[in-house]
Amino acid sequence: MAVEITDANFEELVIKADKPVMIDFWAVWCGPCRMIAPIVEEMSGEYEDRAIIGKVDVDSNPGVAMKYGIRNIPTVIFVKGGEIVDKQVGAAPKKSFTDKLDALL
């Protein structure tokens, strides 16, 4: 299951992570977010020991979304060594996400 990332735990789970992190910025009311949600959950199982797969609810955690300039959702960012190294804005097929994450492993 994807890790719930919040304003409070972002630094600990993402910035200080020792593996690549994929974060889905989403909201309950967002249709395209619901379209990629099963992909994100599936990937959290597939990459369990190799990467951190998380979700940030932008309505509940506006601080992180604002800090990283998330203006459209879904936006999926890829972080390695505390730095954003890639991004996917909008719904996309699973292969788009796995290719970006695989490149960081």
Beta strands, then each sheet from edge to edge (+ up, - down):
strand 1: 3-4
strand 2: 21-26
strand 3: 52-57
strand 4: 75-80
strand 5: 83-89
sheet 1: 1+ 3+ 2+ 4- 5+
end
